[in-house]
Amino acid sequence: MSVPAFAQHITMPKDLNHPGIRWDWKIKAENYTFDVATVSNYDMQNVVFNKINKELIFTGNSTHDGNIAEIEIPQNLIGGNLTVSQDGKLISAIVIPGTNSSTVTLKFNQTGLTTTSIVGTTYLPEFSTIAPLVMVLSIVLVLFTTKIRKF
């Protein structure tokens, strides 16, 4: 038995000459792996994470102007106030903080190679090495204070 299939012809909006492509990047930081998603209408070639600067560096290449990118960054990777620069110059970008991630939207007209840097004010995994130490010290402190009360 066969069932007829129907398809609808999709027409692209006239002002959208270069539709977006989604990339999912696996970013390793300490013992964690974070998913950073990008959607852009240009070739997003690479993403590098610099934990010292709390910075994601995106390298892209565009053959056209009218570039748009949307970048979703987990807040456990970098968070806080995000600043965006492109080729070393601060740019105006839309930053929408969410519960688990922040979305950065940027538009630019540059063609060729582009380096976009997003810097956060927090990097949560840096506290993961301190957390066990704090827990052990807390337990020792509780045990110590209970021993002192018995005397």
PAFI-26125 format. One line per 4 residues: number of its first residue (from 1); their letters; for each residue y, z, x of N, C-alpha, C. Coordinates in pm, 1 decimal, always signed. Example, Ala and Ser with C-alpha at 12.3 -4.5 7.8 and 13.67 -1.06 7.14 Angstrom:
<pts>
1	as	-569.0:+780.0:+1319.0:-450.0:+780.0:+1230.0:-330.0:+780.0:+1320.0; -225.0:+708.0:+1285.0:-106.0:+714.0:+1367.0:+3.0:+787.0:+1290.0
</pts>
This chain:
<pts>
1	msvp	-117.0:+0.0:+84.2:+0.0:+0.0:+0.0:+123.9:+0.0:+89.2; +219.1:-80.6:+59.7:+342.2:-85.2:+136.8:+458.6:-43.4:+49.0; +555.0:+16.2:+112.3:+673.0:+64.3:+41.3:+792.8:-11.0:+97.6; +878.0:-64.2:+10.4:+994.5:-134.9:+64.0:+1090.1:-38.5:+134.3
5	afaq	+1148.0:-85.3:+240.7:+1244.8:-6.0:+316.4:+1381.4:-71.8:+303.4; +1481.3:+9.2:+293.0:+1616.2:-42.3:+279.2:+1701.7:+13.8:+392.8; +1783.2:-69.0:+443.7:+1874.7:-25.8:+549.5:+2015.9:-64.0:+510.3; +2107.5:+16.7:+553.3:+2247.0:-9.4:+523.9:+2314.7:-57.3:+651.1
9	hitm	+2390.4:-162.0:+639.9:+2465.1:-212.1:+754.9:+2582.4:-118.8:+780.0; +2589.8:-68.5:+901.4:+2696.5:+24.8:+936.5:+2807.5:-52.9:+1005.7; +2926.0:-37.1:+955.6:+3040.5:-100.1:+1020.8:+3116.8:+7.2:+1096.8; +3148.5:-24.0:+1220.4:+3222.1:+69.6:+1303.5:+3368.9:+67.4:+1262.4
13	pkdl	+3433.2:+183.4:+1261.1:+3576.2:+183.6:+1233.5:+3649.1:+97.1:+1336.3; +3753.7:+31.2:+1294.9:+3824.7:-62.0:+1383.0:+3889.1:+8.1:+1502.7; +3926.9:+132.8:+1487.2:+3992.4:+202.5:+1598.1:+3892.8:+270.1:+1693.2; +3762.7:+253.7:+1669.4:+3660.6:+313.3:+1755.3:+3590.3:+201.7:+1831.7
17	nhpg	+3651.2:+161.4:+1941.7:+3596.6:+51.6:+2020.8:+3480.2:+94.1:+2109.0; +3476.3:+221.4:+2145.6:+3373.4:+270.5:+2237.1:+3311.0:+396.3:+2177.0; +3197.1:+381.7:+2107.3:+3135.5:+500.5:+2046.3:+3084.9:+598.0:+2152.2; +3068.5:+723.8:+2113.5:+3031.2:+828.0:+2206.9:+2883.4:+833.7:+2238.6
21	irwd	+2854.0:+888.3:+2354.9:+2716.9:+909.7:+2399.0:+2702.4:+1058.3:+2427.8; +2590.6:+1117.4:+2384.8:+2566.5:+1259.8:+2405.3:+2475.0:+1279.4:+2525.4; +2516.2:+1373.8:+2609.6:+2433.5:+1415.2:+2722.2:+2410.9:+1564.7:+2711.2; +2290.4:+1608.0:+2742.0:+2258.3:+1750.6:+2748.3:+2227.4:+1783.8:+2893.5
25	wkik	+2306.2:+1873.9:+2948.0:+2294.1:+1911.1:+3088.3:+2232.6:+2050.0:+3099.1; +2134.9:+2066.3:+3187.2:+2073.6:+2196.2:+3216.5:+2145.1:+2253.3:+3338.7; +2216.9:+2362.9:+3318.9:+2291.8:+2425.9:+3426.8:+2219.9:+2554.1:+3467.4; +2179.9:+2563.6:+3592.4:+2111.4:+2682.4:+3643.2:+2214.2:+2775.8:+3705.8
29	aeny	+2208.3:+2900.8:+3662.9:+2297.0:+3004.0:+3716.3:+2217.0:+3133.2:+3724.3; +2204.4:+3184.5:+3845.1:+2121.7:+3303.3:+3870.1:+1980.0:+3274.0:+3820.4; +1926.1:+3358.6:+3733.3:+1791.7:+3338.8:+3678.6:+1794.8:+3275.6:+3540.5; +1906.1:+3218.0:+3502.8:+1925.1:+3162.4:+3369.5:+1939.9:+3010.9:+3376.5
33	tfdv	+1909.0:+2946.1:+3265.1:+1936.6:+2804.3:+3248.2:+2016.3:+2790.1:+3119.1; +2132.3:+2728.4:+3128.4:+2221.0:+2709.2:+3014.4:+2227.5:+2561.5:+2978.6; +2240.0:+2533.5:+2849.7:+2255.7:+2396.9:+2801.1:+2403.2:+2370.2:+2776.9; +2457.9:+2274.0:+2848.6:+2594.7:+2228.1:+2827.6:+2584.1:+2088.9:+2768.2
37	atvs	+2644.6:+2068.9:+2651.4:+2637.7:+1939.7:+2583.5:+2771.5:+1868.9:+2595.5; +2765.4:+1739.5:+2625.2:+2886.7:+1658.9:+2629.9:+2867.5:+1536.3:+2541.6; +2973.4:+1500.0:+2471.8:+2977.5:+1374.3:+2397.5:+3104.8:+1305.1:+2443.7; +3091.1:+1184.8:+2495.2:+3208.2:+1113.1:+2544.0:+3189.0:+963.3:+2523.9
41	nydm	+3300.5:+891.8:+2518.8:+3292.6:+747.1:+2504.9:+3306.8:+678.0:+2640.6; +3274.9:+750.5:+2746.9:+3270.4:+694.6:+2881.6:+3148.5:+753.0:+2951.2; +3115.1:+702.0:+3065.2:+2994.4:+742.0:+3137.4:+3014.5:+876.9:+3205.7; +2953.8:+980.7:+3148.7:+2955.9:+1113.6:+3208.6:+2841.7:+1114.8:+3310.0
45	qnvv	+2874.8:+1118.8:+3438.0:+2773.9:+1097.0:+3540.6:+2710.3:+1222.9:+3595.2; +2785.7:+1333.0:+3601.0:+2731.3:+1452.0:+3665.4:+2809.9:+1575.2:+3623.1; +2742.1:+1689.6:+3624.7:+2806.9:+1818.0:+3600.1:+2757.6:+1914.8:+3707.6; +2851.3:+1984.7:+3770.8:+2819.5:+2082.9:+3875.3:+2882.0:+2215.6:+3834.2
49	fnki	+2808.6:+2325.0:+3858.3:+2859.5:+2457.6:+3827.3:+2892.1:+2530.8:+3956.3; +3013.6:+2587.0:+3963.3:+3056.7:+2668.0:+4076.3:+3074.3:+2811.0:+4024.7; +2975.7:+2896.9:+4052.5:+2980.5:+3032.5:+3996.5:+3090.6:+3117.6:+4057.7; +3126.6:+3091.9:+4181.6:+3231.8:+3170.4:+4246.2:+3364.4:+3151.1:+4173.4
53	nkel	+3394.8:+3027.7:+4136.9:+3520.0:+2997.9:+4066.3:+3505.3:+3002.0:+3914.2; +3383.8:+3028.6:+3865.4:+3355.4:+3026.7:+3720.4:+3398.3:+2891.5:+3662.7; +3348.8:+2784.5:+3724.4:+3399.8:+2650.3:+3698.1:+3287.4:+2549.5:+3676.4; +3306.3:+2464.0:+3575.2:+3221.0:+2347.9:+3554.0:+3300.9:+2225.0:+3594.5
57	iftg	+3239.0:+2138.6:+3675.4:+3306.4:+2018.7:+3724.3:+3230.4:+1897.2:+3671.3; +3297.8:+1817.2:+3591.0:+3239.5:+1699.3:+3527.8:+3291.2:+1574.3:+3597.8; +3200.4:+1487.2:+3637.7:+3238.3:+1359.7:+3697.7:+3205.1:+1249.6:+3598.6; +3304.5:+1165.4:+3571.8:+3284.2:+1055.5:+3478.2:+3343.2:+927.2:+3531.1
61	nsth	+3305.7:+817.1:+3467.2:+3356.5:+686.7:+3505.9:+3381.1:+606.3:+3379.4; +3500.9:+550.4:+3367.8:+3536.5:+476.1:+3247.9:+3589.4:+338.3:+3284.2; +3549.2:+240.5:+3206.7:+3597.5:+103.9:+3225.9:+3708.7:+69.3:+3128.0; +3748.3:+166.0:+3047.0:+3849.7:+142.2:+2943.5:+3942.4:+262.1:+2931.3
65	dgni	+4053.9:+242.9:+2862.1:+4141.4:+356.8:+2834.6:+4106.2:+409.9:+2695.2; +4174.9:+511.0:+2648.9:+4142.7:+571.7:+2520.0:+4015.0:+653.8:+2524.9; +3999.3:+730.7:+2631.2:+3878.2:+810.9:+2650.2:+3885.6:+942.4:+2573.8; +3771.7:+980.4:+2518.9:+3759.7:+1105.3:+2443.9:+3631.8:+1175.1:+2490.6
69	aeie	+3640.1:+1306.4:+2509.5:+3521.3:+1384.5:+2545.0:+3522.9:+1515.4:+2467.8; +3405.3:+1557.0:+2426.3:+3387.1:+1687.7:+2363.6:+3278.9:+1758.4:+2442.6; +3310.5:+1877.9:+2489.5:+3220.3:+1952.0:+2577.5:+3192.3:+2087.8:+2515.3; +3065.0:+2119.9:+2499.8:+3024.5:+2248.7:+2442.9:+2966.0:+2335.1:+2553.8
73	ipqn	+3032.4:+2450.2:+2577.4:+2996.5:+2537.6:+2689.0:+2951.6:+2673.5:+2635.5; +2830.0:+2717.4:+2668.5:+2787.0:+2851.2:+2626.9:+2878.4:+2958.2:+2686.1; +2917.3:+3054.7:+2604.1:+3006.4:+3160.3:+2652.7:+2938.5:+3252.4:+2751.8; +2806.1:+3254.8:+2754.2:+2735.9:+3334.9:+2854.6:+2738.4:+3268.3:+2991.0
77	ligg	+2772.1:+3140.2:+2996.2:+2787.4:+3072.8:+3124.5:+2927.6:+3099.0:+3177.9; +3027.9:+3043.1:+3111.4:+3166.8:+3079.6:+3139.3:+3236.6:+3098.5:+3005.7; +3328.7:+3191.8:+3002.4:+3398.0:+3221.2:+2877.6:+3537.8:+3271.2:+2905.5; +3592.8:+3340.9:+2806.9:+3729.1:+3391.0:+2819.3:+3828.6:+3279.2:+2797.8
81	nltv	+3940.5:+3287.8:+2867.4:+4041.6:+3182.6:+2859.2:+3998.1:+3065.6:+2947.2; +3979.7:+2949.4:+2886.6:+3939.0:+2831.4:+2960.9:+4060.9:+2746.6:+2994.7; +4069.8:+2704.2:+3119.3:+4175.2:+2611.3:+3159.8:+4109.3:+2481.5:+3204.9; +4176.0:+2370.6:+3174.3:+4118.9:+2239.4:+3200.5:+4212.5:+2161.2:+3291.5
85	sqdg	+4156.4:+2101.3:+3394.1:+4234.4:+2013.7:+3481.2:+4156.0:+1885.1:+3502.3; +4231.7:+1781.1:+3531.1:+4169.6:+1651.8:+3555.9:+4228.1:+1593.7:+3683.4; +4140.1:+1562.3:+3775.4:+4180.2:+1512.7:+3906.7:+4284.8:+1603.8:+3970.9; +4264.9:+1735.3:+3956.2:+4349.6:+1834.4:+4019.6:+4476.4:+1870.6:+3945.4
89	klis	+4502.8:+1810.4:+3829.4:+4624.4:+1839.9:+3753.5:+4587.3:+1905.3:+3621.0; +4655.2:+2016.8:+3587.5:+4631.0:+2082.6:+3458.9:+4662.3:+1985.5:+3346.6; +4574.3:+1981.5:+3244.9:+4596.7:+1895.4:+3130.4:+4589.9:+1977.6:+3003.2; +4644.0:+1922.2:+2898.7:+4638.2:+1986.2:+2768.1:+4508.8:+1943.1:+2699.7
93	aivi	+4427.8:+2038.4:+2664.0:+4301.9:+2012.1:+2595.0:+4291.7:+2106.2:+2476.6; +4214.4:+2067.9:+2378.1:+4189.5:+2154.8:+2263.3:+4067.8:+2240.1:+2296.7; +4084.8:+2371.2:+2295.1:+3975.6:+2463.8:+2322.8:+3950.7:+2545.7:+2196.4; +3828.9:+2534.3:+2143.1:+3792.6:+2605.5:+2021.3:+3683.5:+2706.6:+2055.9
97	pgtn	+3719.9:+2835.9:+2063.3:+3617.7:+2936.7:+2093.1:+3530.0:+2961.5:+1970.8; +3400.2:+2975.1:+1995.1:+3305.7:+3006.0:+1888.7:+3233.6:+3134.6:+1920.0; +3133.8:+3166.2:+1840.9:+3057.3:+3289.4:+1861.5:+2972.8:+3282.5:+1988.2; +2899.4:+3171.6:+2005.5:+2809.9:+3158.7:+2120.0:+2855.5:+3056.8:+2223.4
101	sstv	+2948.9:+2971.4:+2183.9:+2994.6:+2867.1:+2275.6:+3139.4:+2832.1:+2246.1; +3201.2:+2766.0:+2342.2:+3336.5:+2713.8:+2324.5:+3328.8:+2562.1:+2330.9; +3411.0:+2497.1:+2250.2:+3416.1:+2351.2:+2250.0:+3550.3:+2308.0:+2307.4; +3544.0:+2220.6:+2405.5:+3663.7:+2167.6:+2469.4:+3671.8:+2018.5:+2434.8
105	tlkf	+3785.0:+1977.2:+2378.2:+3806.8:+1836.7:+2345.2:+3924.0:+1785.6:+2427.0; +3903.1:+1672.1:+2492.3:+4011.6:+1615.2:+2569.7:+4020.9:+1465.2:+2548.3; +4142.4:+1414.6:+2560.0:+4170.3:+1271.5:+2548.7:+4251.9:+1231.1:+2669.8; +4220.5:+1112.7:+2724.5:+4297.2:+1062.2:+2838.0:+4283.7:+910.5:+2845.0
109	nqtg	+4374.6:+847.3:+2916.9:+4379.1:+701.4:+2923.3:+4343.3:+645.4:+3060.5; +4293.5:+727.1:+3148.6:+4263.0:+684.2:+3285.1:+4133.7:+602.5:+3289.6; +4132.0:+499.3:+3369.6:+4009.8:+423.7:+3394.0:+3958.7:+456.6:+3533.7; +3834.2:+425.9:+3559.2:+3773.5:+453.4:+3689.5:+3712.5:+592.4:+3694.5
113	lttt	+3692.1:+642.3:+3815.8:+3631.2:+774.4:+3835.3:+3728.5:+884.9:+3795.4; +3675.4:+984.8:+3726.0:+3755.5:+1097.5:+3680.8:+3678.4:+1225.9:+3706.6; +3746.6:+1328.4:+3756.5:+3686.5:+1460.4:+3774.1:+3759.8:+1557.6:+3683.1; +3684.5:+1617.8:+3591.8:+3740.4:+1715.2:+3498.6:+3683.1:+1851.6:+3533.0
117	sivg	+3769.3:+1949.8:+3545.7:+3729.5:+2085.1:+3582.3:+3765.4:+2180.5:+3468.9; +3669.5:+2262.4:+3427.9:+3693.2:+2365.2:+3327.0:+3661.8:+2499.6:+3391.8; +3762.9:+2585.4:+3396.1:+3749.9:+2715.5:+3461.6:+3760.6:+2825.2:+3356.7; +3668.4:+2918.9:+3360.1:+3670.5:+3033.2:+3269.6:+3717.7:+3158.9:+3340.4
121	ttyl	+3741.3:+3262.3:+3261.9:+3780.0:+3390.3:+3320.7:+3662.7:+3487.4:+3327.6; +3550.5:+3453.5:+3261.2:+3431.9:+3539.4:+3267.1:+3309.0:+3456.7:+3301.5; +3216.3:+3521.0:+3367.9:+3085.8:+3464.7:+3401.6:+2986.7:+3578.3:+3380.4; +2922.6:+3581.7:+3265.0:+2842.4:+3697.3:+3226.4:+2720.8:+3724.5:+3313.2
125	pefs	+2649.3:+3625.4:+3363.6:+2533.4:+3660.1:+3445.6:+2566.0:+3740.0:+3570.4; +2692.4:+3742.8:+3613.7:+2724.0:+3822.5:+3731.7:+2701.5:+3970.9:+3706.5; +2701.5:+4011.3:+3580.3:+2677.3:+4151.4:+3547.2:+2528.6:+4182.1:+3533.6; +2444.9:+4078.5:+3531.3:+2301.8:+4101.8:+3513.6:+2241.9:+4176.6:+3631.9
129	tiap	+2298.8:+4160.4:+3750.6:+2245.7:+4233.1:+3865.9:+2290.5:+4378.4:+3865.4; +2399.1:+4409.4:+3798.8:+2450.7:+4545.6:+3791.4:+2385.2:+4624.1:+3677.2; +2344.7:+4555.9:+3571.1:+2291.8:+4622.6:+3451.9:+2172.3:+4713.7:+3482.0; +2070.6:+4669.5:+3558.3:+1959.5:+4761.8:+3588.0:+2004.7:+4885.4:+3665.1
133	lvmv	+2099.2:+4868.0:+3755.8:+2150.1:+4981.6:+3832.6:+2220.3:+5081.2:+3740.9; +2300.2:+5032.6:+3649.2:+2369.3:+5119.8:+3554.5:+2268.8:+5193.7:+3466.9; +2163.1:+5124.6:+3424.3:+2062.4:+5188.5:+3340.4:+1989.9:+5299.6:+3416.2; +1951.5:+5274.1:+3540.1:+1882.2:+5375.5:+3620.9:+1973.4:+5495.7:+3643.5
137	lsiv	+2099.1:+5469.5:+3676.8:+2193.2:+5580.1:+3697.5:+2213.8:+5660.3:+3568.9; +2215.8:+5593.6:+3456.1:+2231.4:+5664.1:+3328.0:+2112.7:+5755.6:+3301.0; +1991.5:+5707.3:+3326.3:+1871.5:+5788.2:+3303.0:+1870.2:+5908.1:+3397.0; +1903.9:+5884.9:+3523.1:+1907.8:+5995.1:+3620.2:+2012.0:+6098.0:+3577.8
141	lvlf	+2126.1:+6052.7:+3532.5:+2231.7:+6143.4:+3489.0:+2187.2:+6226.2:+3368.1; +2119.8:+6163.1:+3272.9:+2070.2:+6236.3:+3155.2:+1966.3:+6340.0:+3197.3; +1872.7:+6300.8:+3282.4:+1770.8:+6394.8:+3329.2:+1833.7:+6509.8:+3408.4; +1930.0:+6479.0:+3489.8:+1997.2:+6580.1:+3569.9:+2072.1:+6680.2:+3482.0
145	ttki	+2143.6:+6631.3:+3380.6:+2218.5:+6722.2:+3293.5:+2125.4:+6807.7:+3208.3; +2011.1:+6756.3:+3168.6:+1916.8:+6838.9:+3091.8:+1854.7:+6946.9:+3180.3; +1832.8:+6918.6:+3307.3:+1779.8:+7017.9:+3399.3:+1880.7:+7129.6:+3423.5; +2008.4:+7094.7:+3433.4:+2112.4:+7193.8:+3459.5:+2127.8:+7285.1:+3337.5
149	rkf	+2114.8:+7233.7:+3219.7:+2129.7:+7316.6:+3098.0:+2017.4:+7420.8:+3085.5; +1901.1:+7393.1:+3142.0:+1789.8:+7488.2:+3133.1:+1815.7:+7612.4:+3216.5; +1899.8:+7603.2:+3318.2:+1927.1:+7719.3:+3403.6:+2032.0:+7803.5:+3348.6
</pts>
